Amino acid sequence: LTAEGPGADVAISSELVNRRPLPAASRDPRLSEGFAQRVLQPTGSRCEGQRVVMGYRTQRSGLLLGCGMDHVHASERPFHAAAQCEDDFAAVSFRGTLGPGGTIRIHKYLSYHYSKAGSPSQILSDTARTLDRAAETGFDPISEQQRTEVARFWQGADVTIEDSNTRIQQVLRWNLF
């Protein structure tokens, strides 16, 4: 984020939300069929610095799920970061002031793990360890690895139209899956 003009007071909220299922009965044909009961049961959460990790167990299958996010931020001026966790909502908020042309850059890392076996505390720890590795590796190497993986995927999965322009090729890719 870059401040235009004389500077600005800034508040940024980075959130992780477990949305409750839609009602089971709906007359709106655009909506998929809902669930009669809650699908994900909270099993715990952790808030540490600029990181939050949330755990759930699926109602029917008992599958454990861990979801987490961590942040690394940089700015010319100090910014205050605070995390909050609830059963279905977690947020890391950043507050500060940017001078004229000042910037704040936030890298947000996301992780999830799932397991049929194990414990809720183990799935939270596994999710946190993945966030540790991501933050240690840094955004640029992860981004480059992702570009390489996507390019390799398209080498084996792409369908091309001879003599087509870039836009037609992009439309085809979006509609393959």
C-alpha positions in Angstrom: 0.0 0.0 0.0 1.4 3.4 -0.9 0.1 6.7 0.5 -0.9 9.2 -2.1 -0.8 12.9 -1.2 0.1 14.1 2.3 0.1 10.7 3.9 -2.5 8.6 5.7 -3.6 6.8 8.9 -3.8 3.1 7.8 -5.8 0.2 9.2 -5.5 -3.2 7.5 -7.3 -6.3 8.6 -6.2 -9.7 7.3 -8.8 -12.3 8.1 -9.4 -16.1 8.1 -13.1 -16.9 8.3 -15.1 -20.2 8.6 -18.4 -19.3 7.1 -21.4 -21.2 8.5 -23.2 -23.4 6.0 -26.2 -22.1 4.0 -29.6 -23.0 5.3 -30.7 -26.4 4.1 -33.8 -25.1 2.5 -33.5 -22.2 0.0 -35.7 -21.2 -3.0 -32.8 -19.5 -4.7 -31.8 -21.7 -7.7 -28.3 -20.1 -7.8 -27.4 -21.6 -4.4 -26.2 -25.2 -3.9 -28.0 -27.4 -1.4 -27.1 -26.4 2.1 -26.5 -28.4 5.3 -28.9 -29.1 8.1 -26.2 -28.8 10.7 -22.8 -27.3 11.3 -20.1 -29.0 9.1 -16.9 -27.9 10.8 -16.6 -28.2 14.6 -13.9 -26.0 16.2 -11.1 -27.9 18.0 -8.9 -25.0 19.0 -6.9 -22.0 17.9 -3.6 -20.3 18.5 -2.8 -16.6 18.2 0.9 -15.8 18.2 2.2 -12.4 17.1 1.1 -12.0 13.4 0.0 -15.6 13.1 -3.2 -17.4 13.7 -3.9 -21.1 13.4 -7.4 -22.6 13.6 -8.5 -26.2 14.0 -11.7 -28.1 13.0 -13.1 -31.6 12.9 -15.7 -32.5 10.2 -19.0 -33.5 11.6 -19.6 -36.7 9.7 -16.2 -38.1 8.8 -14.2 -36.9 11.7 -11.4 -35.5 9.5 -9.1 -33.0 11.3 -8.4 -29.7 9.5 -5.9 -27.0 10.4 -5.9 -23.6 8.7 -3.4 -20.9 9.4 -2.0 -17.6 8.2 1.2 -15.7 9.1 2.4 -12.3 8.0 5.6 -10.4 7.4 5.3 -6.7 7.0 7.8 -3.9 6.2 7.3 -0.1 6.3 9.4 3.0 6.8 7.4 3.8 9.9 6.4 1.5 12.8 3.1 -0.3 12.5 1.3 -2.1 15.4 0.1 -5.6 14.6 -2.4 -7.5 16.8 -4.0 -10.9 16.4 -7.4 -12.1 17.6 -8.9 -15.7 17.4 -12.4 -17.0 17.9 -13.9 -20.3 16.9 -14.9 -19.2 13.3 -12.9 -15.9 12.9 -9.4 -14.9 13.2 -7.7 -11.6 12.2 -4.4 -9.9 12.3 -4.8 -6.1 12.1 -2.1 -3.6 11.2 -2.3 0.1 12.3 0.0 2.9 11.7 0.7 6.1 9.8 2.3 6.5 6.4 4.1 9.6 5.4 3.8 11.2 1.9 4.6 8.4 -0.6 5.2 6.0 2.3 4.5 2.3 1.8 3.6 -0.8 3.8 4.1 -4.2 2.2 2.5 -7.3 3.8 3.3 -10.8 2.7 0.6 -13.2 3.9 1.4 -16.9 4.1 -1.4 -19.5 4.2 -1.2 -23.1 5.3 -3.6 -26.0 5.8 -3.2 -29.6 6.9 -5.7 -32.4 7.2 -5.6 -35.8 8.8 -8.0 -38.7 9.5 -5.8 -39.7 12.5 -3.9 -37.7 15.1 -5.0 -35.1 17.5 -6.3 -31.5 17.2 -3.2 -30.2 18.8 -1.0 -32.1 16.4 -2.8 -30.7 13.3 -2.3 -27.2 14.7 1.4 -27.8 15.2 1.8 -29.2 11.7 0.0 -26.2 10.3 2.3 -23.9 12.3 5.4 -25.7 11.1 4.5 -25.2 7.5 4.0 -21.5 8.2 7.5 -21.4 9.9 9.0 -22.9 6.7 7.2 -20.4 4.5 8.2 -17.4 6.5 11.8 -18.7 6.6 11.9 -19.3 2.8 10.4 -15.9 2.0 7.8 -14.7 -0.6 10.0 -14.5 -3.7 11.4 -18.0 -3.7 7.9 -19.4 -3.0 6.5 -17.3 -5.8 9.2 -18.5 -8.2 8.5 -22.1 -7.3 4.8 -21.6 -7.9 5.5 -20.2 -11.4 7.7 -23.2 -12.2 5.1 -25.7 -11.0 2.3 -23.9 -13.0 4.4 -23.9 -16.1 5.2 -27.6 -15.7 1.5 -28.3 -15.2 0.5 -26.5 -18.4 3.2 -28.3 -20.4 1.4 -31.6 -19.8 -2.2 -30.3 -19.6 -2.5 -27.5 -22.1 -4.7 -27.6 -25.2 -3.6 -25.2 -27.9 -5.4 -23.7 -30.8 -3.2 -23.2 -33.8 -2.9 -19.6 -35.0 -4.9 -18.3 -32.0 -4.1 -15.1 -30.0 -3.2 -15.0 -26.3 -6.8 -14.0 -25.3 -8.4 -17.1 -26.9 -5.8 -19.3 -25.3 -6.5 -17.8 -21.9 -10.3 -18.4 -22.3 -9.6 -22.0 -23.3 -7.5 -22.6 -20.2 -10.1 -21.1 -17.9 -12.8 -23.4 -19.3 -10.7 -26.6 -19.3 -11.5 -27.4 -15.7 
